[in-house]
Amino acid sequence: MPEQEKGSDSAGTESAGTEPEGAGPFGRHSAAGLEDVALLAVGLADAALERLRRAADRGRQLLRRSDLRELVADGVHDLRARGELASRRVTPDTENYLEVMACRAVKRAQAAEVSGPAHA
């Protein structure tokens, strides 16, 4: 039994406590580490593509809406009002933007009273 005299077991494997040649710090081969990195990259790419697919589906659903013009007009109106409020907040020596908006609301309410009910 010359194999047993060399310090290996009967299967011919190396004794415990020694790492196989080419093993990394966690006992894995460097090729396995590269495989892990590649799998992580592929998983990340798949997640990103899934999000892009969902966004594209939402975009298609949005384009199929019958009230798309009104939706865009409302969005533009909201963005304009938001920009106006933001610009008034950051520019010095301007009127209080809440007061300006309140005055506009009062004017709109008065104009609505003068013109009568909208659904008459």
N, C-alpha and C positions, 0 to 999 in steps of 0.2 A: 504494500500500500504506500507507494511513494507519494501520491497526491496528498495524503493526510499529513505527511511530514512537512510539507511546504507551508502549512498554516491555512489551508483553504478547506471548506467543507466538502462533502461528497459530491455536490452538484457542480463544483468548480467555480463558485462565485467568490468574490473578494470578501475578506473578513469585514465585520461591522466596524464603523468608525472611520473608514476611508471613503472618500468621494470618488465616483467614477471620473475618468479623465474627461475634461471639457465641461464639468458641471459648474453652474453658477453659484451664487451665494446661498440660494435656497435649495440646493441639491438638484436643480434642474439643468438641463443642457441649454446652451445659449440659443440653439435652434428653437427650442420650446418657448423661450422668452420672446423671440422674434414672432413666433406664431401667435402668442398672446397679444402682442402689440398689433399685429395685423388683424386679429379678430376684433379687438377693441375699435380699431379704425373702421372696419366694415360695419360694426354695430352702430357706431356714431353716424356714419354716412346713411345707414338705413333709417335711423331715427330722423335725421334731417330731411331725407326724401319723403318720409311719411308725413311730416309737417307741411312740406311743400305741396304734396298731393291734397291734403285737407284744405289748404288755403286755395288751391286751384278749384276744388269742388265748391267751396264757398263763393268764389268769384263767379263761377258758372251759374250758381243758383241766384246770385245777385243780378246777373245780366238777364235772367229769365223773368224778372219781376215786371209786372205791368205798370207799376208806379215808379219806375226808375227815374224819370224826369223830376218828379216831385221829391223823391228821396235825395237826388243830387242837389236840387235847389235848396232843400232844407239844410243839407250839409254845408253848402256854400254860405248860406245865411248864418248858420251857427258859427262857422269858422270866422266869418267877417266880424260878427259880434264879439267873439272871443279875442280876436286880434285887436279890436277897438278897445276892449277892456284892458288888455295887457299893455297896450301902448299908453293908455291913460295912467296906468299904475306906475309905469317906469319913467314917464316924462315929468319933469318938474313944472311947477306953476300952472297946473291945469285944474279944472274944476273936479270936484269929487265925482268919481265915475258912478258911484251908487246914486247920487243925486241926479245926475244926467239921465241915468236909466229910469229912475222913478218919474222924472218929468216926461220922458218919452212915453212911458206907460200911461200916464194921466192924459196926455194928448191923444193917444190912440183910443183910450176909453171915451173921451169926449167926442172924437170923430165917429166912433161907433154909435153913440147916442144920437148924434145929429143925423146920421144916415139911416137910422132905424134898424129894425131886426134884419139880420142877414138872410134868414130863410122864410121871408114873408111871401 
